[in-house]
Amino acid sequence: MLAPAELYPVVHAWLQAGRLIPQALALGSVANLVTALLVGQRLRYGSLARTHLSPAGVTARQRYRRVRRVLTRPWLSSAWLTPRLVPVVLALVPDPVPHLAMDTVRCGAWEVLTIGVVWHGRVLLVGWAVLPYPMPKGQFSPTVRRLLRRVAAAWPADRARPHLVADRGFPSLALFRLLVQLEWGWTIRLRCRLTVGVAGQARALREVVAASTPGAWTCQPSTYGTGRQAVAGYLVIGRGEALPILPAHQANPGSLRHRARQWLLRQREVRDKRPGHASAAALASDRWMVLFTSHPRWLAASRSYTQRWSAEGSYRDAQSGYDRQHGWELEPTLTREPNPAVVDAVVGLWALGALLQTVLGAQVGQARDPLVQQARARWTTTGRLSVWMRGRFALADPDRALHTWLLATLQHSAEHLRQALGRPAPRPQLLAAAA
């Protein structure tokens, strides 16, 4: 495993290349905390304190206080990081039209709203907001719009407008009007209880779905809402099992059995919460995929919507991991935190740590060096690892030769980021101070 003293200089150089933290003292503190996260692979304060790089003789209590002190500063908040993360992430993602995945994750008494750029099956967070749960009435939709405006304000003028994908908890007339104003594309799933405009007439979406043919996908001009303020788009309707969203490795008998068990649990949940006719209608609509999109073709809309599942993988990485052992324990960390500003900072730390680990995992997956290929063969028999897990295994690998390659790769990535953003290299004395 890489020692914190070895990893800290390259993390410091990477954050400095992106100009994420301009103040020198704050940059050193944040780089130390990100290093502690990458070494300890836990967001819990105790784990961060144990791997925190501190002089000899510093007590455990003092390490813990230093960790908490950094989390109470503004440098890890969404208000500070979002304008700086957007150009950094776009410098790494070469997609001509980036997809932004928006979703929420509940952690105890907090609902965390996140938005990030999809890359290699994961989401690189560029913005987030924290709301208490249960959410105050009338706060969710305005918070979503404020977050989108913050991301849009930081979006470079020379990059193509993004395409937003989100689940059925987000649609609102105000949201779609904002997306039109920002000139963003969108593909968002709708609830069947809504009313849409089809052929100039207001129709209940549940009736439109009931008249659709199973196994056949349709795409027709539609409006969200009716009247003058209605937003024009396209309504895509089809059965969910016919949508080509499952990767090949998830279409095996074991995965299908797991999905069948999930469907039984869903039936039980709806039956208990909505007894009677409402439960039957809800279960019937679950099998259908209803999308409101700016794409004029159903296949393009379905392919865009599949990008939303990247957020699920990133949430799993941050919480329990794919095997309930290798996650970063985001939920238990935030569940015990009463301060919303600290919750915001912990999510910011997650964003920075996941960004660096994902970049490293992408480099490991693309490397042709025999040393790296041998390391990948040690980690898995199938080769099916996410970029996030590749980065984790690379950081935890005991091979010293691989450590040298990792440090050089991260240093090269920092230089590439500096050049992509058009920023000068730091002065030699600053590099010496970072080391």
C-alpha positions in Angstrom: 0.0 0.0 0.0 1.2 3.5 -0.8 2.3 5.5 2.2 0.7 8.9 2.8 4.1 10.6 2.6 4.6 9.1 -0.9 1.1 9.9 -2.2 0.7 13.4 -0.8 3.1 15.3 -3.1 1.4 14.1 -6.3 -2.1 14.7 -4.8 -1.0 18.2 -3.9 0.4 18.7 -7.5 -2.9 17.4 -9.0 -5.1 19.7 -7.0 -2.7 22.6 -7.7 -2.8 21.9 -11.4 -6.6 22.2 -11.4 -6.5 25.4 -9.3 -9.1 23.8 -7.1 -7.7 25.4 -3.9 -5.8 28.6 -4.6 -4.6 29.4 -1.0 -1.4 27.6 -0.2 -2.2 26.6 3.4 -5.7 25.5 2.5 -4.3 23.5 -0.4 -2.0 21.6 1.8 -4.7 20.8 4.3 -7.2 19.6 1.6 -4.5 17.6 -0.2 -3.6 15.9 3.2 -7.3 15.0 3.7 -7.7 13.7 0.2 -4.5 11.6 0.6 -5.9 10.2 3.9 -9.0 9.2 2.1 -7.2 7.5 -0.8 -4.9 5.6 1.6 -7.5 4.6 4.2 -10.4 4.2 1.7 -13.0 5.4 4.3 -14.8 8.6 4.8 -15.2 8.0 8.5 -13.5 10.6 10.6 -11.6 8.0 12.6 -10.1 6.4 9.5 -9.2 9.8 8.1 -7.4 10.7 11.3 -5.4 7.4 11.4 -4.1 8.0 7.8 -3.7 11.8 8.2 -0.1 12.9 7.5 1.1 14.5 10.7 4.4 15.1 12.4 5.6 12.5 14.9 4.2 12.9 18.4 0.8 14.2 17.4 -1.9 12.5 19.4 -4.9 10.7 17.9 -7.2 13.4 19.4 -5.2 16.1 17.7 -5.4 14.3 14.4 -9.1 14.0 14.7 -9.4 17.8 15.5 -7.4 18.6 12.4 -9.7 16.5 10.2 -12.8 18.2 11.6 -11.2 21.6 11.2 -10.7 21.1 7.5 -14.3 19.9 7.1 -15.6 23.1 8.7 -13.8 25.3 6.2 -15.5 26.4 2.9 -12.9 24.8 0.5 -14.8 21.5 0.2 -18.3 23.0 -0.2 -20.3 22.8 -3.5 -20.4 26.6 -3.7 -16.6 26.7 -3.8 -15.7 23.6 -5.8 -18.4 23.5 -8.5 -17.1 26.5 -10.5 -13.6 24.9 -10.4 -14.6 21.2 -10.8 -16.6 21.8 -14.0 -13.6 22.8 -16.2 -11.3 20.3 -14.6 -13.7 17.4 -15.3 -14.4 18.5 -18.8 -10.7 18.6 -19.5 -10.6 14.9 -18.7 -13.8 13.8 -20.5 -13.4 13.9 -24.3 -17.1 13.2 -25.2 -18.3 15.7 -27.8 -21.7 16.0 -25.9 -21.1 15.2 -22.2 -23.9 13.5 -20.3 -24.8 14.9 -16.9 -26.5 12.4 -14.5 -28.6 13.9 -11.7 -29.8 11.8 -8.8 -30.2 11.7 -5.0 -28.9 9.5 -2.3 -30.4 9.3 1.2 -28.0 9.1 4.1 -29.9 9.0 7.4 -31.4 12.4 8.1 -29.9 13.9 4.9 -30.9 13.8 1.2 -27.9 14.5 -1.0 -28.6 15.8 -4.5 -25.7 15.2 -6.9 -25.0 16.0 -10.5 -21.9 14.8 -12.4 -20.4 14.0 -15.8 -20.6 10.4 -16.9 -17.3 8.9 -17.7 -16.3 5.2 -18.0 -19.5 4.0 -16.3 -19.1 6.3 -13.3 -20.1 9.8 -12.4 -17.5 12.5 -11.7 -19.3 14.9 -9.4 -19.3 18.6 -10.3 -22.1 19.8 -8.0 -24.2 18.7 -5.1 -26.7 20.1 -2.5 -27.8 18.9 0.9 -31.3 18.9 2.2 -32.7 17.5 5.5 -34.9 14.4 5.3 -37.9 14.5 5.4 -37.4 17.4 2.9 -39.1 20.7 3.7 -42.1 21.3 1.5 -41.4 23.3 -1.6 -37.6 23.1 -1.2 -36.6 20.3 -3.6 -37.4 21.8 -7.0 -35.9 25.2 -6.3 -32.7 23.5 -5.0 -32.5 21.4 -8.2 -32.7 24.6 -10.3 -30.2 26.5 -8.2 -27.7 23.6 -8.7 -28.3 23.5 -12.4 -27.7 27.2 -12.7 -24.5 26.9 -10.7 -23.2 24.2 -13.1 -24.3 26.1 -16.2 -22.5 29.3 -15.0 -19.3 27.4 -14.8 -19.7 25.6 -18.2 -17.1 26.7 -20.7 -18.4 28.6 -23.6 -16.3 26.6 -26.1 -17.8 23.2 -25.0 -21.0 21.7 -26.4 -24.0 22.0 -24.2 -24.5 18.9 -22.0 -27.4 16.3 -22.1 -29.1 15.9 -18.7 -30.5 12.5 -17.6 -32.5 12.0 -14.5 -35.2 9.7 -12.9 -38.9 10.4 -12.5 -38.5 12.2 -9.2 -37.2 15.4 -10.9 -39.7 16.5 -13.7 -41.4 19.8 -13.3 -42.5 22.5 -15.7 -40.0 25.0 -14.1 -37.1 22.4 -14.6 -37.9 21.9 -18.3 -38.2 25.6 -18.9 -34.8 26.2 -17.3 -33.3 23.5 -19.5 -34.7 25.2 -22.6 -33.3 28.5 -21.4 -29.8 26.9 -20.8 -30.0 25.2 -24.2 -29.3 21.8 -22.7 -30.6 18.5 -24.0 -32.5 16.2 -21.7 -33.8 12.7 -21.2 -35.9 12.4 -18.1 -38.2 9.6 -17.0 -41.8 10.6 -16.2 -44.4 9.3 -13.7 -47.5 7.8 -15.3 -49.8 9.9 -13.2 -48.8 13.1 -15.1 -50.7 14.8 -17.9 -49.0 15.7 -21.2 -49.9 17.3 -24.4 -50.2 15.0 -27.4 -51.4 16.3 -30.8 -52.5 19.5 -29.2 -54.7 17.8 -26.6 -54.1 17.2 -22.9 -54.0 13.5 -22.2 -53.4 11.5 -19.1 -50.1 9.7 -19.5 -51.5 6.5 -18.0 -54.0 6.3 -20.8 -51.3 6.9 -23.4 -49.3 4.0 -21.9 -52.3 1.7 -21.8 -52.9 2.3 -25.5 -49.2 1.5 -26.4 -48.2 -1.9 -27.8 -45.8 -4.0 -25.7 -42.6 -4.7 -27.5 -42.8 -1.7 -29.8 -41.1 1.6 -29.0 -42.7 4.9 -30.0 -41.5 8.4 -30.2 -43.9 11.2 -30.8 -43.9 15.0 -30.5 -45.3 16.1 -27.1 -45.4 18.9 -24.6 -44.8 18.8 -20.9 -47.7 20.7 -19.5 -50.4 22.5 -21.5 -51.1 26.1 -22.5 -48.6 28.9 -23.2 -45.9 27.7 -20.8 -45.8 24.1 -22.1 -42.3 22.8 -23.1 -42.0 21.0 -26.4 -40.2 17.7 -26.7 -40.6 14.1 -27.6 -42.5 11.4 -25.7 -40.7 8.0 -25.8 -42.7 5.0 -24.6 -41.8 1.3 -24.4 -41.6 -1.7 -22.2 -38.6 -1.6 -19.8 -37.4 -5.2 -20.4 -37.1 -4.4 -24.2 -34.8 -1.4 -23.6 -31.2 -2.3 -24.3 -29.9 -1.1 -21.0 -28.3 -4.3 -19.6 -24.6 -4.9 -20.2 -23.7 -8.3 -21.4 -22.2 -9.3 -18.0 -25.5 -8.4 -16.3 -27.7 -10.5 -18.6 -26.6 -13.8 -17.2 -28.9 -16.2 -15.3 -27.6 -15.0 -11.9 -28.3 -11.4 -12.5 -31.7 -12.1 -14.0 -32.6 -14.1 -10.8 -31.5 -11.2 -8.7 -33.7 -8.8 -10.8 -36.7 -11.2 -10.4 -36.2 -11.1 -6.6 -36.1 -7.3 -6.8 -39.4 -7.3 -8.7 -41.0 -9.5 -6.0 -39.9 -7.1 -3.3 -41.3 -4.2 -5.4 -44.6 -5.9 -5.7 -44.7 -6.4 -1.9 -43.8 -2.8 -1.2 -46.5 -1.4 -3.5 -49.1 -3.8 -2.2 -48.4 -2.8 1.4 -48.2 1.0 0.7 -51.0 1.3 -1.9 -53.6 -1.4 -1.3 -56.4 -1.9 -3.9 -56.6 -0.5 -7.4 -53.8 2.0 -7.0 -51.3 -0.8 -6.4 -52.3 -2.7 -9.5 -51.9 0.5 -11.6 -48.5 1.3 -10.1 -47.2 -2.2 -10.8 -48.5 -2.1 -14.3 -46.7 1.2 -15.1 -43.4 0.0 -13.5 -42.9 -2.3 -16.6 -43.0 0.7 -18.9 -40.3 3.2 -19.7 -41.8 6.7 -20.3 -39.2 9.3 -21.2 -39.6 13.0 -22.0 -36.6 13.9 -24.2 -35.1 16.4 -26.6 -34.0 13.5 -28.8 -36.2 13.1 -31.9 -35.4 9.3 -32.1 -36.3 6.7 -29.4 -33.1 4.8 -29.8 -31.0 7.9 -29.1 -33.2 8.7 -26.1 -32.8 5.2 -24.7 -29.1 5.3 -25.1 -28.9 8.6 -23.3 -31.1 7.3 -20.4 -28.8 4.3 -19.9 -26.1 6.8 -18.8 -28.2 7.5 -15.6 -27.2 4.1 -14.2 -23.6 5.4 -13.8 -24.8 7.4 -10.7 -26.0 4.1 -9.1 -22.5 2.7 -9.5 -20.9 5.8 -8.0 -23.3 5.7 -5.0 -22.5 2.1 -4.4 -18.8 2.8 -4.4 -19.3 5.6 -1.9 -21.4 3.5 0.4 -20.9 -0.2 0.8 -19.0 -1.2 -2.3 -20.0 -3.9 -4.8 -19.4 -6.6 -2.1 -20.5 -4.6 1.0 -16.8 -4.4 2.1 -14.9 -2.1 -0.2 -17.1 1.1 0.0 -16.2 4.4 1.5 -19.1 4.3 4.1 -20.7 7.6 3.1 -24.0 6.7 4.6 -22.9 5.9 8.2 -20.6 8.9 8.1 -23.3 11.4 7.2 -26.0 9.7 9.3 -24.1 10.7 12.5 -23.3 14.2 11.3 -25.7 17.0 12.6 -24.1 19.9 10.8 -25.3 20.5 7.2 -22.1 22.5 6.3 -19.9 19.5 7.4 -22.2 17.1 5.4 -21.6 19.4 2.3 -17.8 19.2 2.9 -17.8 15.4 3.3 -19.6 15.2 -0.1 -16.9 17.5 -1.5 -14.2 15.3 -0.1 -15.9 12.3 -1.7 -16.0 14.2 -5.0 -12.3 15.0 -5.0 -11.2 11.5 -3.8 -13.4 9.7 -6.3 -12.2 12.0 -9.1 -8.5 11.1 -8.5 -9.2 7.4 -7.9 -11.3 7.2 -11.1 -8.6 9.0 -13.1 -6.0 6.6 -11.8 -8.3 3.6 -12.5 -8.8 4.7 -16.1 -5.1 5.0 -16.6 -4.6 1.5 -15.1 -7.2 0.0 -17.4 -5.6 1.5 -20.5 -2.0 0.8 -19.7 0.0 -1.6 -21.9 2.9 -1.9 -19.5 3.4 -5.6 -18.6 3.8 -4.6 -14.9 0.3 -3.1 -14.8 -1.2 -6.0 -16.8 0.2 -8.5 -14.3 -1.2 -6.4 -11.5 -4.7 -6.4 -13.1 -4.5 -10.2 -13.5 -3.9 -10.5 -9.7 -7.0 -8.5 -8.9 -9.7 -10.4 -10.7 -10.2 -13.5 -12.8 -12.7 -12.0 -15.2 -11.2 -8.6 -15.8 -14.6 -6.9 -15.0 -13.7 -4.1 -12.7 -15.0 -0.6 -12.6 -12.5 2.2 -13.0 -13.1 3.1 -9.4 -12.2 -0.4 -8.2 -9.1 -0.5 -10.4 -7.9 2.7 -8.8 -8.6 1.3 -5.3 -6.8 -2.0 -6.0 -3.8 -0.1 -7.5 -3.5 2.1 -4.4 -3.6 -1.0 -2.1 -1.3 -3.2 -4.2 1.9 -4.1 -2.3 4.1 -4.1 -5.4 6.7 -1.3 -5.0 7.4 -1.2 -8.7 3.7 -0.6 -9.3 3.8 2.3 -6.8 6.5 4.0 -8.8 4.4 3.7 -11.9 1.3 5.0 -10.1 3.1 8.1 -8.8 4.6 8.9 -12.2 1.2 8.4 -13.9 -0.6 10.8 -11.4 2.2 13.3 -11.9 1.8 13.0 -15.7 -1.9 13.4 -15.3 -1.4 16.6 -13.3 0.8 18.0 -16.1 -1.7 17.1 -18.7 -4.5 18.8 -16.7 -2.3 21.9 -16.3 -1.7 22.1 -20.1 -5.4 21.4 -20.9 -6.5 24.3 -18.7 -3.8 26.6 -20.1 -2.2 27.2 -16.8 1.6 27.8 -16.1 3.6 25.3 -14.2 4.2 26.1 -10.5 7.5 27.7 -9.4 10.2 25.2 -8.3 10.1 26.4 -4.7 6.4 25.6 -4.5 7.1 22.1 -5.7 9.8 21.7 -3.1 7.4 22.9 -0.4 4.8 20.4 -1.6 7.3 17.5 -1.3 
